[in-house]
């Protein structure tokens, strides 16, 4: 089944064992999906509120190197963290093979 899944439906499907993994993703400068993979139970119990990632992920080129010229991501200024807050009512269910 594919399509939008509400957070309540996600919790029910996790409890039933039909969903075991949740991906929390964002799109980087190159159009790639980046983020984290969660055990579904961990996600519905706590990680749905927010998760953290390094801003290095947002400013890498296709070879995953950081190009010069970005103030927020450089060896000189350091690499910080940012918060990802999932949209609870806009999840999509996809089957991965």
FENQUI-V8833 format. One record per residue. N is the residue number from 0. RES is the residue in one letter. SS is DSSP state (h for helix, s for strand, l for the rest). PSI is psi in radians with two decimals (999 if undefined). NEAR is the number of other ideal C-beta (glycine too) atoms within 8 Angstrom. Layout:
n: [N,N]
res: [RES,RES]
ss: [SS,SS]
psi: [PSI,PSI]
near: [NEAR,NEAR]
This chain:
n: [0,1,2,3,4,5,6,7,8,9,10,11,12,13,14,15,16,17,18,19,20,21,22,23,24,25,26,27,28,29,30,31,32,33,34,35,36,37,38,39,40,41,42,43,44,45,46,47,48,49,50,51,52,53,54,55,56,57,58,59,60,61,62,63,64,65,66,67,68,69,70,71,72,73,74,75,76,77,78,79,80,81,82,83,84,85,86,87,88,89,90,91,92,93,94,95,96]
res: [X,X,X,X,X,X,X,X,X,X,X,X,X,X,X,X,X,X,X,X,X,X,X,X,X,X,X,X,X,X,X,X,X,X,X,X,X,X,X,X,X,X,X,X,X,X,X,X,X,X,X,X,X,X,X,X,X,X,X,X,X,X,X,X,X,X,X,X,X,X,X,X,X,X,X,X,X,X,X,X,X,X,X,X,X,X,X,X,X,X,X,X,X,X,X,X,X]
ss: [l,l,s,s,s,l,h,h,h,h,h,h,h,h,h,h,l,l,l,l,s,s,s,s,s,s,s,l,l,l,l,l,s,s,s,s,s,s,s,h,h,h,h,h,h,h,h,l,l,l,s,s,s,s,h,h,h,h,h,l,l,l,l,l,l,l,l,l,l,l,l,l,s,s,l,l,l,s,s,l,s,s,s,s,l,l,l,l,l,l,s,s,s,l,l,l,l]
psi: [2.35,2.77,-3.12,2.39,2.24,2.84,-0.68,-0.77,-0.68,-0.81,-0.73,-0.75,-0.58,-0.81,-0.61,-0.20,0.15,-0.22,2.22,-0.22,2.43,2.30,2.27,1.99,2.75,2.97,2.29,-3.03,-0.42,0.03,0.21,2.58,2.20,2.66,-2.48,2.68,2.26,2.56,2.32,-0.69,-0.72,-0.69,-0.87,-0.36,-0.60,-0.67,-0.25,-0.39,-0.80,2.79,2.90,2.53,2.85,2.41,-0.14,-0.65,-0.47,-0.32,0.87,2.66,-2.97,-0.39,0.14,0.47,2.64,2.03,2.71,2.75,0.00,2.01,-0.59,-0.22,1.60,2.78,-0.48,-0.75,-0.22,3.03,2.15,3.13,2.75,2.87,2.34,2.18,1.87,2.53,1.89,-0.45,0.43,0.56,2.58,2.41,2.19,2.57,2.21,2.44,999]
near: [4,6,6,7,10,9,11,6,8,14,9,8,11,14,6,6,6,5,10,6,9,13,9,11,7,8,7,11,6,7,5,6,7,10,11,8,6,12,8,12,7,9,13,11,6,6,11,8,5,8,11,7,11,8,12,9,9,12,12,13,8,4,5,5,6,11,8,5,3,9,5,9,11,10,5,4,7,6,6,7,7,9,7,12,6,9,6,8,7,6,13,8,10,5,6,4,2]
